[in-house]
């Protein structure tokens, strides 16, 4: 055994009790194929001011995503927020 490994022979009673009394929770995460967003998209041409485009391009590069995806997410959030009011 190297000096970084530790073997525990007895867990403190409160931890043992918590483990024994704990509730098993079924996996609630979706499978990987359901994490991919497969929404239908419409290709458009839009004119935006250069300051806005530069902002999204800069942050897209920093986060390794497409700037169009970031703009799309902002628009989606706007639609979600104001669709609830309708």
N, C-alpha and C positions, 0 to 999 in steps of 0.2 A: 504494500500500500504506500503511495507517495504521500508526502506531507500535506498536500492540499485536500486529500480525501478524508472524510470523517465518517465514521460508522456510528450511528445512533442506535443504542440498544433499547432505550426507553424514551418514548415521547412524553412530554409533560401531560399530566392527566387531562387538563382542560383542552388540549389539542386532540388527544385521543377521543375524548367525549364528543367534541365537535365533529370529528370525522365520522364517528359511529352514528351520531344523531343527525348528520347532514342529510339533506334531501338531494336526490339525483335529479338533475334537470336535463331534459332531452335537448339535443343540439338544435339551436334555433337559427343557425346560420344557413343561408341558402347555398346550394351547390354552386361551384364556380361558373357553370354555364348560365346560371340565372343572374350572376353579377354583371354580365355584359348587357349594356343597354342596346336594345335592338329596335329603337324607335324609327319610324319612317321619317325621312328628312326630305326637305324641299330645297333644291338649289336655287338661290336667288342672287341678284346683283344688287349691292347696296353701297351707297356712298356715305362714308363716315369721316369725321374730321381727323386729321393726321395725329393730333395729340392723343385721341382715344386709341387709335390703331397702334401707335408707338407704345402706349402704356400696356396694352394687351400683349403685343409682341415681346416686350421686355420681360414681363412676368411669365409668359409662356415658355420662353427660353430658360428662365430660372427653374421652372417646374417641369421641364421636359414634356410639354404638351403642345398641341396646336393652338394658336391664338384664336382661331375660329371656334374651337371647342369651348374656350373660356367665354367668349362673347355669347355663344349659344346658352351656356349655363346661366349667365346673368339674365338673359331674356327669359329663360324658363322660370327662374325664381320670380321675376317680375310678374309673369303670367300667373303663376301659382298664387302669389300674394293678392293680386287684384281680381282673380277669378273667384275667390272665396267671397268677395263682396257682392258679386253679381247675383 
